[in-house]
């Protein structure tokens, strides 16, 4: 059994040290922290951003010299070229149109980014036969919607709770989640959904 931070750090360091890790949405809140942590663990970190002048949400990233590629995940051809160039060992898929309110005003953007973008990553892995150790997909609590009956019973939502999205954003995350599950089953792509 591992105890304390050093034991966990050593465990993760062994997994990520020297590995090429690609993070979609690496300048977002989660992506910035993920980039920082992985870099500290010895990973060779690469990032994908949609826009050229996106400032990271974590100031320490400015000094990390992480290669950042401007690439729209809605473009399968560009994703395939990027994967062929980088040859990532591990992918963290954090990129999304993640604003619930905006998903009502720009539902097409939400669907194109969250569903088609995820599909493009999966297709690129399959099409170029990319041998990855793992892809991690960032799901959302929005997939479960509001379920007061669970909370009233004193329980917390978990992966076994019924899926009941109440926004276009929630629907896109459910769809992308299911696509990941399909590609695990059909093609054996190693994917974790969190």
C-alpha positions as CSV (number, residue, x, y, z in Angstrom):
1,X,0.0,0.0,0.0
2,X,1.3,3.5,-0.9
3,X,1.4,6.1,1.8
4,X,1.8,9.9,1.5
5,X,2.4,12.1,-1.5
6,X,5.8,10.8,-2.4
7,X,4.5,7.2,-2.9
8,X,1.7,8.4,-5.2
9,X,4.1,10.8,-7.0
10,X,6.5,7.9,-7.6
11,X,3.7,5.7,-8.9
12,X,2.5,8.3,-11.4
13,X,6.0,9.4,-12.3
14,X,6.7,5.8,-13.4
15,X,3.6,5.9,-15.7
16,X,4.3,9.3,-17.3
17,X,8.0,9.8,-17.2
18,X,9.3,10.1,-20.7
19,X,5.9,9.5,-22.3
20,X,4.5,11.7,-25.0
21,X,1.3,13.1,-23.6
22,X,-1.2,15.1,-25.7
23,X,-3.8,17.2,-24.0
24,X,-6.7,18.6,-25.9
25,X,-7.9,21.8,-24.4
26,X,-4.6,22.2,-22.5
27,X,-5.0,25.9,-21.9
28,X,-8.4,25.5,-20.2
29,X,-8.7,25.3,-16.4
30,X,-8.3,21.5,-16.1
31,X,-5.9,21.3,-19.0
32,X,-3.6,23.9,-17.5
33,X,-3.3,22.0,-14.2
34,X,-3.0,18.7,-16.0
35,X,-0.1,20.1,-18.1
36,X,1.7,21.4,-15.1
37,X,1.3,18.2,-13.1
38,X,2.4,15.9,-16.0
39,X,5.4,18.1,-16.8
40,X,6.4,17.8,-13.1
41,X,6.1,14.0,-13.4
42,X,8.5,14.0,-16.4
43,X,6.1,13.6,-19.2
44,X,6.8,15.1,-22.6
45,X,3.6,17.3,-22.8
46,X,2.0,18.6,-26.0
47,X,-1.2,20.6,-26.2
48,X,-3.9,21.4,-28.7
49,X,-5.7,24.7,-28.6
50,X,-8.4,26.0,-30.9
51,X,-7.2,29.6,-31.0
52,X,-3.7,30.9,-31.5
53,X,-3.6,33.5,-28.7
54,X,-5.2,31.5,-25.9
55,X,-3.5,32.3,-22.5
56,X,-3.3,29.3,-20.2
57,X,-5.5,29.5,-17.0
58,X,-2.5,28.6,-14.9
59,X,0.4,31.1,-14.8
60,X,3.1,28.5,-14.3
61,X,2.4,27.2,-17.8
62,X,4.0,30.3,-19.3
63,X,7.4,29.0,-18.3
64,X,6.9,25.3,-19.2
65,X,7.6,25.5,-22.9
66,X,4.9,23.1,-23.8
67,X,4.6,22.7,-27.6
68,X,1.1,24.0,-28.4
69,X,-0.6,23.2,-31.7
70,X,-3.5,25.2,-33.1
71,X,-5.8,22.5,-34.3
72,X,-9.6,22.3,-34.5
73,X,-10.7,18.9,-33.3
74,X,-13.7,19.1,-35.6
75,X,-11.2,18.6,-38.5
76,X,-10.4,14.9,-38.9
77,X,-7.6,15.4,-41.4
78,X,-5.8,17.8,-39.2
79,X,-6.1,15.6,-36.2
80,X,-4.7,12.6,-38.1
81,X,-1.7,14.7,-39.3
82,X,-1.1,15.9,-35.8
83,X,-1.3,12.4,-34.3
84,X,1.1,11.1,-37.0
85,X,3.5,13.9,-36.2
86,X,3.5,13.7,-32.4
87,X,2.8,9.9,-32.0
88,X,1.4,10.4,-28.5
89,X,1.5,7.5,-26.0
90,X,-1.3,9.0,-23.8
91,X,-4.1,11.4,-24.7
92,X,-6.2,13.4,-22.3
93,X,-9.3,14.6,-24.1
94,X,-10.4,17.7,-22.2
95,X,-11.4,20.0,-25.1
96,X,-15.1,20.9,-25.2
97,X,-17.6,23.6,-25.5
98,X,-18.2,23.4,-21.8
99,X,-20.7,26.1,-21.1
100,X,-24.2,24.8,-20.3
101,X,-25.9,28.2,-21.0
102,X,-24.0,28.6,-24.3
103,X,-25.1,25.1,-25.4
104,X,-28.7,26.5,-25.6
105,X,-27.6,29.5,-27.7
106,X,-25.0,27.7,-29.9
107,X,-26.1,24.0,-29.9
108,X,-24.5,23.3,-33.2
109,X,-21.1,24.4,-31.9
110,X,-21.6,22.2,-28.8
111,X,-22.5,19.2,-30.9
112,X,-19.7,19.8,-33.5
113,X,-17.0,20.3,-30.8
114,X,-18.1,17.8,-28.2
115,X,-19.5,14.9,-30.3
116,X,-17.9,15.3,-33.7
117,X,-14.6,16.4,-32.1
118,X,-14.5,13.3,-29.9
119,X,-15.5,11.1,-32.9
120,X,-12.6,12.6,-34.9
121,X,-10.1,11.8,-32.2
122,X,-11.4,8.2,-32.0
123,X,-11.4,7.8,-35.8
124,X,-7.9,9.2,-36.1
125,X,-6.6,6.7,-33.5
126,X,-8.3,3.9,-35.4
127,X,-7.4,5.1,-38.9
128,X,-3.7,5.6,-38.4
129,X,-3.5,2.6,-36.1
130,X,-2.0,4.8,-33.3
131,X,-0.7,2.6,-30.5
132,X,-1.6,4.5,-27.4
133,X,-1.3,3.4,-23.8
134,X,-4.4,5.2,-22.8
135,X,-6.9,7.9,-23.8
136,X,-8.8,9.6,-21.0
137,X,-12.1,11.3,-21.8
138,X,-13.4,14.0,-19.4
139,X,-17.1,13.4,-18.9
140,X,-19.4,15.6,-16.9
141,X,-21.9,15.5,-14.1
142,X,-24.2,17.2,-16.5
143,X,-24.7,13.8,-18.1
144,X,-26.9,12.9,-15.0
145,X,-28.9,16.1,-14.9
146,X,-30.9,17.0,-11.8
147,X,-31.9,13.9,-9.7
148,X,-33.4,15.2,-6.5
149,X,-34.8,11.7,-5.6
150,X,-31.2,10.5,-5.2
151,X,-30.1,13.4,-3.1
152,X,-33.3,13.2,-1.0
153,X,-32.5,9.6,-0.3
154,X,-29.1,10.7,1.1
155,X,-27.1,9.3,-1.8
156,X,-24.6,10.9,-4.2
157,X,-24.6,10.6,-7.9
158,X,-22.2,8.0,-9.3
159,X,-21.6,6.2,-12.6
160,X,-24.5,3.8,-11.9
161,X,-27.0,6.7,-11.6
162,X,-29.5,7.0,-14.4
163,X,-28.4,9.3,-17.3
164,X,-30.8,12.2,-17.7
165,X,-29.1,15.2,-19.3
166,X,-31.2,18.4,-19.2
167,X,-29.2,20.6,-21.6
168,X,-27.6,20.3,-25.1
169,X,-24.2,20.3,-23.3
170,X,-25.2,17.3,-21.2
171,X,-26.5,15.5,-24.3
172,X,-23.2,16.1,-26.1
173,X,-21.2,14.7,-23.2
174,X,-23.4,11.6,-23.0
175,X,-23.0,11.1,-26.7
176,X,-19.3,11.4,-26.6
177,X,-19.1,9.2,-23.6
178,X,-21.0,6.5,-25.4
179,X,-18.8,6.9,-28.5
180,X,-15.8,6.2,-26.4
181,X,-17.4,3.1,-25.0
182,X,-18.3,1.9,-28.5
183,X,-14.7,2.3,-29.6
184,X,-13.4,0.4,-26.6
185,X,-15.7,-2.4,-27.5
186,X,-15.4,-2.4,-31.3
187,X,-11.7,-1.6,-31.7
188,X,-10.1,-2.2,-28.3
189,X,-8.9,1.4,-27.9
190,X,-7.8,1.8,-24.3
191,X,-10.0,4.6,-23.0
192,X,-10.9,5.7,-19.5
193,X,-13.9,7.9,-18.9
194,X,-13.8,10.1,-15.9
